[in-house]
Amino acid sequence: MSELEEQIEKMTFEESIAALEDLVYQLENGGLDLDKSIEVYERAVLLRNHCKKLLDDGERRIKKIIETSEGIKTEDFQAD
């Protein structure tokens, strides 16, 4: 794992989203040379993947616990 990946891995979801928004802003405004644009894009992809992982982990954790006569079972969370 690269140093950049290790830094991103330590970030919260909110920190990752804020950093991703900043990178998107930089790319949309232009003014970056090709190498810098590619570097920013690569970082953005890593941040996007990290955010998706955090969301997927959160989704797995959000389970409804239902008590039944057979014991406790889990059911996928359904947003209303």
Summary of the structure (lengths in Angstrom):
residues: 80
radius of gyration: 18.5
end to end distance: 39.2
largest distance: 64.7
contacts: 169
relative contact order: 0.13
helix: 65%
strand: 15%
